[in-house]
Amino acid sequence: MDRQAFLDALKEHLKVLEDEEQEDILDEYLQHIEMKIKDGQEEEEAIKDFGPVQELAAEILEAYHVKPDLGQGQERGKTRGKTRGQKRWRKLVSRTGSFAGRTGSPGPE
């Protein structure tokens, strides 16, 4: 999967979040992909390190206290607990974005 396909798939799973939140998340993951490519990793491998998109999206939505299946056939609404969700999401990104849980490399504490 290339980066655009990954970002499109992730965005589709995150459509229950506000547009600004979606863009922040997608930008963060794009930066991680680009950083890994710059370090010599192939694009596909860098994306594969995140694991299945659906599982990644479910973890992100859980950080926002949103049920992962909420977006199925429902309109996006305002998310509650946005600040708390952002903090939990940033913590999640620090784990998955550094690939700590996926490759065994140490991540930020």
C-alpha positions as CSV (number, residue, x, y, z in Angstrom):
1,M,0.0,0.0,0.0
2,D,1.4,3.4,-0.9
3,R,1.1,6.5,1.4
4,Q,-1.9,8.0,-0.4
5,A,-3.9,4.7,-0.2
6,F,-3.0,4.4,3.5
7,L,-4.0,8.0,4.2
8,D,-7.2,7.7,2.2
9,A,-8.1,4.4,4.1
10,L,-7.3,5.9,7.5
11,K,-9.3,9.0,6.7
12,E,-12.3,6.9,5.8
13,H,-12.2,5.2,9.1
14,L,-11.8,8.5,11.0
15,K,-14.7,10.3,9.3
16,V,-16.6,10.5,12.6
17,L,-14.1,13.0,13.8
18,E,-14.1,16.7,12.9
19,D,-12.2,17.6,9.7
20,E,-9.5,19.5,11.6
21,E,-8.9,16.4,13.9
22,Q,-8.7,14.1,10.8
23,E,-6.2,16.4,9.1
24,D,-4.0,16.6,12.3
25,I,-3.9,12.8,12.5
26,L,-3.2,12.3,8.9
27,D,-0.5,14.9,8.9
28,E,1.1,13.2,11.8
29,Y,1.2,9.8,10.2
30,L,2.4,11.3,6.9
31,Q,5.3,12.8,8.8
32,H,6.2,9.5,10.3
33,I,6.1,7.8,6.9
34,E,8.3,10.4,5.4
35,M,10.7,10.2,8.3
36,K,11.0,6.4,7.9
37,I,11.6,6.8,4.1
38,K,14.2,9.4,4.8
39,D,15.9,6.9,7.1
40,G,16.1,4.5,4.2
41,Q,13.0,2.4,4.7
42,E,10.8,1.6,1.7
43,E,7.4,3.4,1.7
44,E,5.4,0.1,1.8
45,E,7.4,-1.2,4.7
46,A,7.1,2.1,6.7
47,I,3.3,1.9,6.3
48,K,3.2,-1.8,7.1
49,D,4.8,-1.0,10.5
50,F,1.5,0.7,11.6
51,G,-0.3,-2.6,11.2
52,P,-3.8,-3.0,9.7
53,V,-5.4,0.4,9.0
54,Q,-8.7,-0.7,10.6
55,E,-6.9,-1.6,13.8
56,L,-4.9,1.6,13.9
57,A,-8.1,3.7,13.3
58,A,-9.9,1.8,16.1
59,E,-7.0,2.6,18.5
60,I,-7.2,6.3,17.5
61,L,-11.0,6.4,17.8
62,E,-10.8,4.8,21.2
63,A,-8.4,7.6,22.3
64,Y,-11.3,10.0,21.4
65,H,-13.8,7.8,23.2
66,V,-15.6,7.1,19.9
67,K,-16.8,3.6,19.0
68,P,-14.9,2.4,15.9
69,D,-18.1,1.2,14.2
70,L,-19.9,4.6,14.8
71,G,-19.0,5.8,11.3
72,Q,-20.8,3.0,9.6
73,G,-23.7,4.6,7.9
74,Q,-23.9,7.5,10.3
75,E,-23.2,11.2,9.9
76,R,-20.2,12.7,11.6
77,G,-21.0,14.8,14.6
78,K,-19.1,16.8,17.1
79,T,-16.7,14.7,19.2
80,R,-16.9,15.0,22.9
81,G,-13.9,15.3,25.2
82,K,-11.8,16.7,22.3
83,T,-8.9,17.9,24.5
84,R,-8.7,14.6,26.4
85,G,-9.0,12.7,23.1
86,Q,-6.2,14.7,21.7
87,K,-4.0,13.9,24.6
88,R,-4.7,10.2,24.4
89,W,-4.2,10.3,20.7
90,R,-0.9,12.0,21.0
91,K,0.2,9.3,23.4
92,L,-1.0,6.6,21.0
93,V,1.0,8.3,18.1
94,S,4.1,8.4,20.3
95,R,3.8,4.6,20.6
96,T,2.7,3.7,17.1
97,G,4.4,6.5,15.3
98,S,7.7,5.5,16.8
99,F,6.9,2.0,15.8
100,A,7.7,0.9,19.4
101,G,4.9,-1.6,19.7
102,R,5.4,-2.9,16.1
103,T,9.2,-3.2,15.7
104,G,10.5,-3.5,19.2
105,S,12.4,-0.2,19.1
106,P,12.1,2.0,22.2
107,G,9.6,4.8,22.0
108,P,9.2,8.0,24.0
109,E,7.9,7.5,27.5
